[in-house]
Amino acid sequence: METAASAARLVNYPLVAALLAFAVAQSSKFFTTWFKDGRWDARQFIASGGMPSSHSATVTALAVAVAIQEGFHSATFATALVFACVVMHDAFGVRLHAGKQAEVLNQIVYELPEEHPLSETKPLREILGHTVPQVVAGCILGVLMAAVMHLSLGSS
């Protein structure tokens, strides 16, 4: 038990929990693509959008880890919680709608005549944001990653 307590003091628990949640979320997108489409797509390790939201997983793991380490009444937890809420709202709000606008713009460009100067324009990325279920799944993953890290490091 002494070894776990020593390790807990050497590790920045909130940072590692957030990074682990991000890595698990992005990795799951890679394997989900393989399972769903039958193809390996290494771009999924860094891609935005998809299930689960790695942004939500990351900021939720950070906020939960800060709450566990410093308490729910700390100013640091309040900051992490507000940050998490802003990021998750942006993921299913602004970024989701920006992706839908990109889809419409790509369709308009696709329908332009070949002689139009914009007909050769590179398509915009359409998958930028997340649906609410993707954000919720990321949030659940973040809570789980923070809890797993806390249990594996022991009480700090």
DSSP file with accessible surface (Angstrom, degrees, kcal/mol):
  #  RESIDUE AA STRUCTURE BP1 BP2  ACC     N-H-->O    O-->H-N    N-H-->O    O-->H-N    TCO  KAPPA ALPHA  PHI   PSI    X-CA   Y-CA   Z-CA
    1    1 A M     >        0   0  179      0, 0.0     4,-2.0     0, 0.0     5,-0.2   0.000 360.0 360.0 360.0 -31.5    0.0    0.0    0.0
    2    2 A E  H  >  +     0   0  134      1,-0.2     4,-2.3     2,-0.2     5,-0.2   0.884 360.0  53.8 -63.4 -37.3    3.0    2.3    0.7
    3    3 A T  H  > S+     0   0  117      2,-0.2     4,-2.5     1,-0.2    -1,-0.2   0.917 107.6  49.8 -64.0 -41.9    4.1    1.9   -2.9
    4    4 A A  H  > S+     0   0   30      1,-0.2     4,-2.3     2,-0.2    -1,-0.2   0.912 111.0  49.4 -64.2 -40.2    0.7    3.0   -4.3
    5    5 A A  H  X S+     0   0   26     -4,-2.0     4,-1.5     2,-0.2    -1,-0.2   0.904 111.4  49.4 -66.7 -38.6    0.7    6.0   -2.0
    6    6 A S  H  X S+     0   0   45     -4,-2.3     4,-1.1     1,-0.2    -2,-0.2   0.919 111.4  49.1 -65.1 -42.8    4.2    6.9   -3.2
    7    7 A A  H  X S+     0   0   38     -4,-2.5     4,-1.1     1,-0.2     3,-0.4   0.892 106.6  56.7 -63.4 -38.2    3.2    6.6   -6.8
    8    8 A A  H  < S+     0   0    7     -4,-2.3     5,-0.3   145,-0.4     3,-0.3   0.859 105.7  50.6 -63.0 -34.4    0.1    8.7   -6.2
    9    9 A R  H  < S+     0   0  168     -4,-1.5    -1,-0.2     1,-0.2    -2,-0.2   0.780 110.4  50.0 -73.9 -25.0    2.3   11.6   -4.9
   10   10 A L  H  < S+     0   0  151     -4,-1.1     2,-0.4    -3,-0.4    -1,-0.2   0.647 101.8  72.7 -86.3 -16.7    4.6   11.4   -8.0
   11   11 A V  S  < S-     0   0   48     -4,-1.1     2,-1.5    -3,-0.3   142,-0.0  -0.826  79.5-130.1-105.9 137.7    1.8   11.5  -10.6
   12   12 A N     >  -     0   0   92     -2,-0.4     4,-2.7     1,-0.2     5,-0.3  -0.700  30.4-165.9 -80.9  90.6   -0.4   14.5  -11.5
   13   13 A Y  H  > S+     0   0    4     -2,-1.5     4,-2.7    -5,-0.3     5,-0.3   0.892  79.2  47.7 -53.2 -49.5   -3.6   12.5  -11.0
   14   14 A P  H  > S+     0   0    7      0, 0.0     4,-2.3     0, 0.0    -1,-0.2   0.928 114.7  47.2 -61.2 -40.2   -6.0   15.0  -12.8
   15   15 A L  H  > S+     0   0   90      2,-0.2     4,-2.6     1,-0.2     5,-0.2   0.944 114.2  45.5 -66.1 -46.0   -3.7   15.4  -15.8
   16   16 A V  H  X S+     0   0   54     -4,-2.7     4,-2.8     1,-0.2     5,-0.2   0.910 112.4  51.7 -66.0 -39.7   -3.1   11.6  -16.2
   17   17 A A  H  X S+     0   0    0     -4,-2.7     4,-2.4    -5,-0.3    -1,-0.2   0.924 111.8  47.2 -62.2 -43.1   -6.8   10.9  -15.8
   18   18 A A  H  X S+     0   0    7     -4,-2.3     4,-2.3    -5,-0.3    -2,-0.2   0.931 114.1  46.2 -64.5 -45.2   -7.7   13.5  -18.5
   19   19 A L  H  X S+     0   0  102     -4,-2.6     4,-2.6     2,-0.2    -2,-0.2   0.892 112.6  50.7 -66.0 -37.9   -5.0   12.2  -20.9
   20   20 A L  H  X S+     0   0   62     -4,-2.8     4,-2.8    -5,-0.2     5,-0.2   0.928 109.7  50.2 -65.0 -43.0   -6.1    8.6  -20.3
   21   21 A A  H  X S+     0   0    0     -4,-2.4     4,-2.5    -5,-0.2    -2,-0.2   0.916 111.6  48.8 -61.7 -41.8   -9.7    9.4  -21.0
   22   22 A F  H  X S+     0   0   83     -4,-2.3     4,-2.7     2,-0.2     5,-0.3   0.942 112.3  48.0 -61.2 -47.6   -8.7   11.2  -24.2
   23   23 A A  H  X S+     0   0   45     -4,-2.6     4,-2.5     1,-0.2    -2,-0.2   0.909 113.2  47.1 -63.1 -41.9   -6.6    8.2  -25.3
   24   24 A V  H  X S+     0   0   51     -4,-2.8     4,-2.4     2,-0.2    -1,-0.2   0.923 113.3  48.8 -66.9 -42.8   -9.3    5.7  -24.5
   25   25 A A  H  X S+     0   0    0     -4,-2.5     4,-1.5    -5,-0.2    -2,-0.2   0.943 114.7  44.1 -63.0 -47.6  -12.0    7.8  -26.3
   26   26 A Q  H  X S+     0   0    5     -4,-2.7     4,-1.5     1,-0.2    -1,-0.2   0.905 113.8  50.9 -65.3 -40.2   -9.9    8.3  -29.4
   27   27 A S  H  X S+     0   0   41     -4,-2.5     4,-2.1    -5,-0.3    -1,-0.2   0.886 105.7  55.5 -64.2 -38.5   -8.8    4.6  -29.5
   28   28 A S  H  X S+     0   0   36     -4,-2.4     4,-2.6     1,-0.2    -1,-0.2   0.864 104.0  54.8 -65.0 -31.9  -12.4    3.5  -29.2
   29   29 A K  H  X S+     0   0    4     -4,-1.5     4,-2.3     2,-0.2    -1,-0.2   0.899 106.2  52.7 -64.5 -39.3  -13.2    5.5  -32.3
   30   30 A F  H  X S+     0   0   25     -4,-1.5     4,-1.7     1,-0.2    11,-0.3   0.949 114.5  40.3 -60.4 -48.4  -10.5    3.7  -34.2
   31   31 A F  H  X S+     0   0  109     -4,-2.1     4,-2.6     1,-0.2    -2,-0.2   0.846 112.0  56.4 -73.6 -32.1  -11.9    0.3  -33.2
   32   32 A T  H  X S+     0   0   64     -4,-2.6     4,-3.2    -5,-0.2     5,-0.3   0.912 106.6  50.7 -63.9 -41.6  -15.5    1.3  -33.8
   33   33 A T  H  X S+     0   0   11     -4,-2.3     4,-2.8     2,-0.2     6,-0.7   0.918 111.4  48.2 -61.7 -42.2  -14.6    2.4  -37.3
   34   34 A W  H  X S+     0   0  110     -4,-1.7     4,-1.6     4,-0.2    -2,-0.2   0.938 115.9  43.5 -64.3 -44.7  -13.0   -1.0  -37.9
   35   35 A F  H  < S+     0   0  172     -4,-2.6    -2,-0.2     2,-0.2    -1,-0.2   0.924 122.1  38.1 -66.9 -43.7  -16.0   -2.9  -36.5
   36   36 A K  H  < S+     0   0  152     -4,-3.2    -2,-0.2    -5,-0.2    -3,-0.2   0.926 132.7  22.4 -75.9 -45.4  -18.6   -0.7  -38.2
   37   37 A D  H  < S-     0   0   81     -4,-2.8    -3,-0.2    -5,-0.3    -2,-0.2   0.492  96.0-124.8-103.9  -8.1  -17.0   -0.2  -41.6
   38   38 A G  S  < S+     0   0   60     -4,-1.6     2,-0.3    -5,-0.5    -4,-0.2   0.778  75.5 103.4  69.2  27.5  -14.6   -3.1  -41.7
   39   39 A R  S    S-     0   0  108     -6,-0.7     2,-0.5     2,-0.0    -2,-0.2  -0.983  70.7-122.1-141.6 149.9  -11.6   -0.9  -42.4
   40   40 A W        -     0   0  145     -2,-0.3     2,-0.4    -3,-0.1    -9,-0.1  -0.799  27.4-178.7 -89.5 130.9   -8.7    0.5  -40.3
   41   41 A D    >   -     0   0   14     -2,-0.5     3,-2.0   -11,-0.3     4,-0.2  -0.840  12.5-172.7-134.3  95.4   -8.5    4.2  -40.3
   42   42 A A  G >  S+     0   0   70     -2,-0.4     3,-1.8     1,-0.3     4,-0.3   0.735  80.2  75.4 -62.2 -20.5   -5.6    5.6  -38.3
   43   43 A R  G >> S+     0   0  167      1,-0.3     3,-1.7     2,-0.2     4,-1.2   0.755  78.7  75.0 -62.9 -21.4   -6.9    9.1  -38.7
   44   44 A Q  G <4 S+     0   0   39     -3,-2.0    -1,-0.3     1,-0.3   -14,-0.2   0.743  81.0  69.9 -63.9 -21.0   -9.5    8.2  -36.1
   45   45 A F  G <4 S+     0   0   85     -3,-1.8    -1,-0.3    -4,-0.2    -2,-0.2   0.758 118.0  19.5 -67.0 -23.4   -6.8    8.5  -33.4
   46   46 A I  T <4 S+     0   0  145     -3,-1.7    -2,-0.2    -4,-0.3    -1,-0.2   0.399  98.7 119.5-124.4   1.7   -6.8   12.3  -34.0
   47   47 A A     <  -     0   0   24     -4,-1.2     2,-0.2   -21,-0.1   -18,-0.1  -0.309  56.4-129.6 -74.1 151.0  -10.1   13.0  -35.7
   48   48 A S        +     0   0   35     79,-0.3    81,-0.2     5,-0.1    -1,-0.1  -0.609  69.3  27.4 -89.1 160.3  -12.8   15.2  -34.2
   49   49 A G  S    S+     0   0    1     79,-0.4    81,-0.2    -2,-0.2     5,-0.2  -0.079  72.8  91.7  79.6 172.7  -16.4   14.0  -33.9
   50   50 A G  S    S-     0   0   22     79,-0.6    -1,-0.2     3,-0.1     4,-0.1  -0.221  73.1 -15.8  94.6 177.7  -17.8   10.5  -33.4
   51   51 A M  S    S+     0   0   84      2,-0.1   -19,-0.1   -22,-0.1     2,-0.1  -0.884 118.9  19.6-107.6 129.7  -18.6    8.3  -30.5
   52   52 A P  S    S-     0   0   15      0, 0.0     2,-0.6     0, 0.0    83,-0.2   0.717  87.8-120.8 -85.4 169.0  -17.7    8.9  -27.8
   53   53 A S     >  -     0   0    0     81,-2.3     4,-2.1     1,-0.2     5,-0.1  -0.571  19.2-165.2 -71.5 114.8  -16.7   12.6  -27.5
   54   54 A S  H  > S+     0   0    1     -2,-0.6     4,-2.6     2,-0.2     5,-0.2   0.827  89.3  58.1 -71.3 -29.3  -13.0   12.7  -26.5
   55   55 A H  H  > S+     0   0   63      2,-0.2     4,-2.4     1,-0.2     5,-0.3   0.950 109.5  43.7 -62.1 -46.8  -13.4   16.3  -25.6
   56   56 A S  H  > S+     0   0    0      1,-0.2     4,-2.2     2,-0.2     5,-0.3   0.904 113.5  50.9 -65.3 -41.9  -16.1   15.5  -23.1
   57   57 A A  H  X S+     0   0    0     -4,-2.1     4,-2.4     2,-0.2     5,-0.2   0.930 111.8  48.3 -61.1 -43.4  -14.2   12.5  -21.8
   58   58 A T  H  X S+     0   0   34     -4,-2.6     4,-2.1     1,-0.2    -2,-0.2   0.948 115.5  40.4 -64.6 -52.3  -11.1   14.6  -21.3
   59   59 A V  H  X S+     0   0    9     -4,-2.4     4,-2.4     2,-0.2    25,-0.2   0.844 115.8  51.5 -72.0 -30.0  -12.7   17.6  -19.5
   60   60 A T  H  X S+     0   0    9     -4,-2.2     4,-2.9    -5,-0.3     5,-0.3   0.930 110.0  48.9 -69.8 -44.2  -15.0   15.4  -17.4
   61   61 A A  H  X S+     0   0    0     -4,-2.4     4,-2.6    -5,-0.3     5,-0.2   0.917 112.3  50.2 -59.9 -41.1  -12.1   13.2  -16.2
   62   62 A L  H  X S+     0   0   49     -4,-2.1     4,-2.5    -5,-0.2     5,-0.2   0.953 112.8  44.9 -60.8 -49.8  -10.2   16.4  -15.4
   63   63 A A  H  X S+     0   0    5     -4,-2.4     4,-2.4    17,-0.2    -2,-0.2   0.919 115.4  46.8 -63.6 -43.6  -13.1   17.9  -13.4
   64   64 A V  H  X S+     0   0   38     -4,-2.9     4,-2.6     2,-0.2    -1,-0.2   0.922 112.6  49.7 -66.4 -42.1  -13.8   14.6  -11.5
   65   65 A A  H  X S+     0   0    0     -4,-2.6     4,-2.7    -5,-0.3     5,-0.2   0.912 111.3  49.0 -63.5 -40.8  -10.2   14.0  -10.7
   66   66 A V  H  X>S+     0   0    8     -4,-2.5     4,-3.4    -5,-0.2     5,-0.6   0.918 111.1  51.0 -63.6 -41.3   -9.8   17.6   -9.4
   67   67 A A  H  X5S+     0   0    3     -4,-2.4     4,-1.7    -5,-0.2    -2,-0.2   0.920 113.1  45.1 -62.2 -42.5  -13.0   17.1   -7.3
   68   68 A I  H  <5S+     0   0   67     -4,-2.6    -2,-0.2     2,-0.2    -1,-0.2   0.920 120.7  39.4 -66.8 -42.6  -11.6   13.8   -5.8
   69   69 A Q  H  <5S+     0   0   83     -4,-2.7    -2,-0.2    -5,-0.2    -3,-0.2   0.909 133.7  18.0 -76.4 -42.7   -8.1   15.3   -5.2
   70   70 A E  H  <5S-     0   0   90     -4,-3.4    -3,-0.2    -5,-0.2    -2,-0.2   0.538 109.9-106.1-111.3 -11.4   -9.0   18.8   -3.9
   71   71 A G    ><< -     0   0   28     -4,-1.7     3,-1.2    -5,-0.6     6,-0.3   0.037  27.1 -88.2 100.8 153.4  -12.7   18.5   -3.0
   72   72 A F  T 3  S+     0   0  139      1,-0.2    -1,-0.1    -5,-0.1    -5,-0.1   0.648 122.5  57.8 -71.5 -15.6  -16.0   19.7   -4.4
   73   73 A H  T 3  S+     0   0  191     -6,-0.1    -1,-0.2    -3,-0.1    -2,-0.1   0.438  82.5 111.4 -94.7   0.8  -15.7   23.0   -2.6
   74   74 A S  S <> S-     0   0   25     -3,-1.2     4,-1.9     1,-0.1     5,-0.1  -0.404  71.7-130.6 -78.7 151.9  -12.3   24.0   -4.1
   75   75 A A  H  > S+     0   0   77      1,-0.2     4,-2.4     2,-0.2     5,-0.2   0.850 109.0  58.9 -65.8 -31.9  -11.9   26.9   -6.5
   76   76 A T  H  > S+     0   0   67      1,-0.2     4,-2.6     2,-0.2    -1,-0.2   0.913 105.4  48.1 -66.1 -40.8   -9.9   24.6   -8.8
   77   77 A F  H  > S+     0   0   28     -6,-0.3     4,-2.9     2,-0.2     5,-0.2   0.922 110.0  52.4 -64.3 -43.0  -12.9   22.2   -9.1
   78   78 A A  H  X S+     0   0   50     -4,-1.9     4,-2.4     1,-0.2     5,-0.2   0.929 111.4  47.3 -58.5 -42.5  -15.2   25.1   -9.8
   79   79 A T  H  X S+     0   0   97     -4,-2.4     4,-2.5     1,-0.2    -2,-0.2   0.936 113.2  47.5 -63.9 -46.3  -12.9   26.2  -12.6
   80   80 A A  H  X S+     0   0    9     -4,-2.6     4,-2.5     1,-0.2   -17,-0.2   0.888 112.0  50.7 -64.0 -38.1  -12.6   22.7  -14.0
   81   81 A L  H  X S+     0   0   80     -4,-2.9     4,-2.5     2,-0.2    -2,-0.2   0.934 111.7  45.8 -66.7 -45.2  -16.4   22.2  -13.9
   82   82 A V  H  X S+     0   0   96     -4,-2.4     4,-2.5    -5,-0.2     5,-0.2   0.932 113.2  51.1 -63.5 -43.0  -17.1   25.5  -15.7
   83   83 A F  H  X S+     0   0  105     -4,-2.5     4,-2.5    -5,-0.2    -2,-0.2   0.931 110.4  49.4 -58.6 -44.9  -14.4   24.6  -18.3
   84   84 A A  H  X S+     0   0    2     -4,-2.5     4,-2.7     1,-0.2     5,-0.2   0.917 110.4  50.1 -62.9 -42.9  -16.0   21.2  -18.8
   85   85 A C  H  X S+     0   0   69     -4,-2.5     4,-2.5     2,-0.2     5,-0.2   0.912 111.3  48.3 -64.1 -40.9  -19.5   22.6  -19.3
   86   86 A V  H  X S+     0   0   94     -4,-2.5     4,-2.5     2,-0.2    -2,-0.2   0.936 113.1  47.5 -64.9 -45.3  -18.2   25.2  -21.8
   87   87 A V  H  X S+     0   0   27     -4,-2.5     4,-2.3    -5,-0.2    -2,-0.2   0.932 114.3  46.1 -62.8 -44.6  -16.3   22.5  -23.8
   88   88 A M  H  X S+     0   0   30     -4,-2.7     4,-1.8     2,-0.2     5,-0.2   0.904 112.5  50.1 -69.0 -37.9  -19.3   20.1  -23.8
   89   89 A H  H  X S+     0   0  113     -4,-2.5     4,-1.3    -5,-0.2     5,-0.3   0.922 111.7  48.9 -64.2 -41.9  -21.7   22.8  -24.8
   90   90 A D  H  <>S+     0   0   57     -4,-2.5     5,-2.4    -5,-0.2     6,-0.5   0.898 107.2  57.0 -62.9 -39.0  -19.4   23.8  -27.6
   91   91 A A  H  <5S+     0   0    0     -4,-2.3    39,-2.5     1,-0.2     5,-0.2   0.900 118.8  28.6 -62.2 -44.0  -19.1   20.2  -28.8
   92   92 A F  H  <5S+     0   0   72     -4,-1.8    -1,-0.2    37,-0.2    -2,-0.2   0.511 131.2  36.6 -98.9   0.1  -22.8   19.6  -29.3
   93   93 A G  T  X5S+     0   0   13     -4,-1.3     4,-2.3    -5,-0.2     5,-0.2   0.668 124.2  16.1-108.4 -89.4  -23.7   23.2  -30.1
   94   94 A V  H  >5S+     0   0   93     -5,-0.3     4,-2.4     1,-0.2     5,-0.2   0.920 129.4  44.4 -59.7 -50.9  -21.4   25.4  -32.1
   95   95 A R  H  ><S+     0   0   41     -5,-2.4     4,-1.9     1,-0.2    34,-0.5   0.877 112.2  52.5 -68.2 -35.8  -19.2   22.7  -33.6
   96   96 A L  H  > S+     0   0   38     -6,-0.5     4,-1.8    -5,-0.2    -1,-0.2   0.946 113.1  44.2 -63.2 -44.8  -22.1   20.4  -34.5
   97   97 A H  H  X S+     0   0  100     -4,-2.3     4,-2.3     1,-0.2    -2,-0.2   0.855 109.0  56.6 -70.8 -32.9  -23.8   23.2  -36.3
   98   98 A A  H  X S+     0   0   37     -4,-2.4     4,-2.2    -5,-0.2    -1,-0.2   0.900 107.2  50.5 -62.8 -38.1  -20.6   24.3  -38.0
   99   99 A G  H  X S+     0   0    3     -4,-1.9     4,-1.9     2,-0.2    -2,-0.2   0.896 108.9  50.5 -65.6 -39.0  -20.3   20.7  -39.4
  100  100 A K  H  X S+     0   0  109     -4,-1.8     4,-1.8     2,-0.2    -2,-0.2   0.892 110.2  50.1 -66.9 -37.9  -23.8   20.8  -40.7
  101  101 A Q  H  X S+     0   0  131     -4,-2.3     4,-2.7     1,-0.2    -2,-0.2   0.902 107.8  53.9 -65.7 -38.7  -23.1   24.1  -42.4
  102  102 A A  H  X S+     0   0    7     -4,-2.2     4,-2.7     1,-0.2    22,-0.3   0.898 105.9  53.6 -61.7 -38.1  -19.9   22.6  -43.9
  103  103 A E  H  X S+     0   0  110     -4,-1.9     4,-1.9     2,-0.2    -1,-0.2   0.929 110.7  45.7 -61.9 -44.2  -22.1   19.7  -45.3
  104  104 A V  H  X S+     0   0   90     -4,-1.8     4,-2.3     2,-0.2    -2,-0.2   0.932 113.1  49.5 -66.0 -44.4  -24.4   22.2  -47.0
  105  105 A L  H  X S+     0   0   88     -4,-2.7     4,-2.6     1,-0.2     5,-0.2   0.904 109.0  52.5 -63.5 -40.0  -21.6   24.3  -48.4
  106  106 A N  H  X S+     0   0   24     -4,-2.7     4,-2.5     1,-0.2    -1,-0.2   0.903 108.8  50.7 -61.9 -39.1  -19.9   21.2  -49.8
  107  107 A Q  H  X S+     0   0   95     -4,-1.9     4,-1.6     2,-0.2    -2,-0.2   0.912 109.8  50.2 -64.9 -41.0  -23.1   20.2  -51.5
  108  108 A I  H  < S+     0   0   90     -4,-2.3     4,-0.4     1,-0.2     3,-0.2   0.942 112.4  46.4 -62.1 -46.7  -23.4   23.7  -53.1
  109  109 A V  H >< S+     0   0   35     -4,-2.6     3,-1.3     1,-0.2    -2,-0.2   0.905 108.8  56.3 -63.8 -38.2  -19.8   23.5  -54.3
  110  110 A Y  H 3< S+     0   0  189     -4,-2.5    -1,-0.2     1,-0.3    -2,-0.2   0.864 106.6  50.4 -61.5 -33.8  -20.4   20.0  -55.7
  111  111 A E  T 3< S+     0   0  135     -4,-1.6    -1,-0.3    -3,-0.2    -2,-0.2   0.495  86.4 110.4 -86.9  -1.2  -23.3   21.3  -57.8
  112  112 A L  S <  S-     0   0   44     -3,-1.3    -3,-0.0    -4,-0.4    -4,-0.0  -0.402  79.9-100.0 -70.5 149.5  -21.4   24.2  -59.3
  113  113 A P    >   -     0   0   66      0, 0.0     3,-1.8     0, 0.0     6,-0.2  -0.332  33.3-112.0 -65.0 153.2  -20.5   23.9  -63.0
  114  114 A E  T 3  S+     0   0  172      1,-0.3     5,-0.1    -3,-0.1     6,-0.1   0.795 115.4  58.1 -58.2 -30.5  -17.0   22.8  -63.8
  115  115 A E  T 3  S+     0   0  160      4,-0.1    -1,-0.3     3,-0.1    -3,-0.0   0.620  80.5 107.3 -79.8  -8.6  -16.0   26.2  -65.2
  116  116 A H  S X  S-     0   0   70     -3,-1.8     3,-1.6     1,-0.1     4,-0.3  -0.456  76.5-128.8 -69.6 137.2  -16.9   28.0  -61.9
  117  117 A P  G >  S+     0   0  114      0, 0.0     3,-0.5     0, 0.0    -1,-0.1   0.783 106.9  50.2 -59.7 -26.5  -13.7   29.1  -60.0
  118  118 A L  G >  S+     0   0   94      1,-0.2     3,-1.9     2,-0.1    -6,-0.1   0.503  82.6  91.4 -90.1  -2.8  -14.9   27.5  -56.8
  119  119 A S  G <  S+     0   0   28     -3,-1.6    -1,-0.2     1,-0.3    -5,-0.1   0.754  86.8  51.4 -65.8 -20.9  -15.7   24.1  -58.3
  120  120 A E  G <  S+     0   0  162     -3,-0.5    -1,-0.3    -4,-0.3    -2,-0.1   0.338  81.7 131.7 -94.7   6.1  -12.2   22.9  -57.6
  121  121 A T    <   -     0   0   65     -3,-1.9     3,-0.1     1,-0.1    -3,-0.1  -0.335  65.7-111.7 -63.9 137.3  -12.4   23.9  -53.9
  122  122 A K        -     0   0  179      1,-0.1    -1,-0.1    -2,-0.0    -2,-0.1  -0.470  42.2-103.0 -67.3 134.5  -11.3   21.3  -51.4
  123  123 A P        -     0   0   94      0, 0.0     2,-0.2     0, 0.0    -1,-0.1  -0.263  33.8-116.7 -61.5 146.4  -14.3   20.0  -49.4
  124  124 A L        -     0   0   88    -22,-0.3     2,-0.3     1,-0.1   -18,-0.1  -0.497  34.2 -97.8 -77.9 151.1  -14.7   21.3  -45.9
  125  125 A R        -     0   0  148     -2,-0.2   -23,-0.1     1,-0.2    -1,-0.1  -0.559  37.2-171.9 -69.5 129.2  -14.6   18.9  -42.9
  126  126 A E        +     0   0   79     -2,-0.3     2,-1.1     1,-0.2     3,-0.3   0.735  66.4  71.1 -98.1 -27.0  -18.1   18.0  -42.0
  127  127 A I        +     0   0  112      1,-0.2   -79,-0.3   -25,-0.1    -1,-0.2  -0.753  56.1 126.0 -96.9  95.7  -17.7   16.0  -38.8
  128  128 A L        +     0   0   42     -2,-1.1   -79,-0.4   -33,-0.3   -32,-0.2   0.689  63.2  33.7-115.4 -38.2  -16.6   18.6  -36.3
  129  129 A G  S    S-     0   0    6    -34,-0.5   -79,-0.6    -3,-0.3     2,-0.3  -0.272  72.6-111.8-112.4-163.5  -19.0   18.3  -33.4
  130  130 A H        -     0   0    0    -39,-2.5   -34,-0.2   -81,-0.2     2,-0.1  -0.942  17.3-119.3-134.5 154.7  -21.0   15.7  -31.5
  131  131 A T     >  -     0   0   59     -2,-0.3     4,-2.0     1,-0.1     5,-0.2  -0.445  42.8-102.0 -81.1 165.7  -24.5   14.7  -30.9
  132  132 A V  H  > S+     0   0   82      1,-0.2     4,-2.9     2,-0.2     5,-0.2   0.921 122.8  53.2 -58.9 -44.2  -25.8   14.8  -27.3
  133  133 A P  H  > S+     0   0   81      0, 0.0     4,-2.6     0, 0.0    -1,-0.2   0.892 108.1  51.3 -60.3 -35.2  -25.5   11.0  -26.9
  134  134 A Q  H  > S+     0   0   38      2,-0.2   -81,-2.3     1,-0.2     4,-2.0   0.894 111.5  47.0 -66.5 -38.4  -21.8   11.2  -28.0
  135  135 A V  H  X S+     0   0    9     -4,-2.0     4,-2.4     2,-0.2    -1,-0.2   0.922 112.8  49.0 -67.8 -43.3  -21.2   14.0  -25.4
  136  136 A V  H  X S+     0   0   74     -4,-2.9     4,-2.7     2,-0.2     5,-0.2   0.923 110.5  51.0 -63.2 -42.3  -23.0   12.0  -22.7
  137  137 A A  H  X S+     0   0   30     -4,-2.6     4,-2.5    -5,-0.2    -1,-0.2   0.913 110.8  49.0 -61.9 -41.5  -21.0    8.9  -23.6
  138  138 A G  H  X S+     0   0    0     -4,-2.0     4,-2.5     2,-0.2    -1,-0.2   0.903 109.9  51.9 -63.5 -39.1  -17.8   10.9  -23.4
  139  139 A C  H  X S+     0   0   41     -4,-2.4     4,-2.2     2,-0.2    -2,-0.2   0.932 110.5  47.4 -62.9 -45.4  -18.8   12.3  -20.0
  140  140 A I  H  X S+     0   0   96     -4,-2.7     4,-2.5     1,-0.2    -2,-0.2   0.924 111.4  51.3 -62.7 -43.2  -19.5    8.8  -18.6
  141  141 A L  H  X S+     0   0   27     -4,-2.5     4,-2.7     1,-0.2    -1,-0.2   0.914 108.5  52.3 -60.3 -41.5  -16.1    7.6  -20.0
  142  142 A G  H  X S+     0   0    0     -4,-2.5     4,-2.3     2,-0.2    -2,-0.2   0.917 109.2  48.5 -62.1 -42.7  -14.4   10.6  -18.3
  143  143 A V  H  X S+     0   0   64     -4,-2.2     4,-2.3     1,-0.2    -1,-0.2   0.937 113.0  48.6 -61.9 -45.5  -16.0    9.8  -14.9
  144  144 A L  H  X S+     0   0   95     -4,-2.5     4,-3.0     1,-0.2    -2,-0.2   0.911 110.8  49.7 -62.6 -42.5  -15.0    6.1  -15.2
  145  145 A M  H  X S+     0   0   27     -4,-2.7     4,-2.5     2,-0.2    -1,-0.2   0.906 111.1  48.9 -65.3 -40.5  -11.4    7.0  -16.2
  146  146 A A  H  X S+     0   0    0     -4,-2.3     4,-2.2    -5,-0.2    -1,-0.2   0.913 114.0  46.8 -63.7 -41.1  -11.0    9.3  -13.2
  147  147 A A  H  X S+     0   0   38     -4,-2.3     4,-2.7     2,-0.2     5,-0.2   0.926 112.1  49.3 -67.4 -44.1  -12.5    6.7  -10.9
  148  148 A V  H  X S+     0   0   77     -4,-3.0     4,-2.6     1,-0.2     5,-0.2   0.926 112.3  48.5 -61.2 -44.8  -10.2    3.9  -12.3
  149  149 A M  H  X S+     0   0   19     -4,-2.5     4,-2.2    -5,-0.2    -1,-0.2   0.919 111.3  50.1 -61.0 -43.8   -7.2    6.1  -12.0
  150  150 A H  H  X S+     0   0   49     -4,-2.2     4,-1.1     1,-0.2    -2,-0.2   0.930 113.5  45.2 -61.9 -44.4   -8.1    7.0   -8.4
  151  151 A L  H  < S+     0   0  138     -4,-2.7    -1,-0.2     1,-0.2    -2,-0.2   0.876 113.4  49.9 -67.6 -37.3   -8.6    3.4   -7.5
  152  152 A S  H  < S+     0   0   78     -4,-2.6    -1,-0.2    -5,-0.2    -2,-0.2   0.833 115.1  43.2 -73.1 -29.6   -5.3    2.3   -9.2
  153  153 A L  H  < S-     0   0   21     -4,-2.2  -145,-0.4    -5,-0.2    -1,-0.2   0.619 106.5-137.2 -87.1 -13.8   -3.3    5.0   -7.5
  154  154 A G     <  -     0   0   15     -4,-1.1     2,-0.2    -5,-0.2    -1,-0.2  -0.147  50.7 -28.5  78.7 177.2   -4.9    4.5   -4.1
  155  155 A S              0   0   96     -4,-0.1  -147,-0.1    -3,-0.1   -86,-0.0  -0.471 360.0 360.0 -67.3 129.5   -6.0    7.3   -1.8
  156  156 A S              0   0   91     -2,-0.2  -151,-0.1  -148,-0.1    -1,-0.1  -0.609 360.0 360.0-103.6 360.0   -3.8   10.3   -2.4
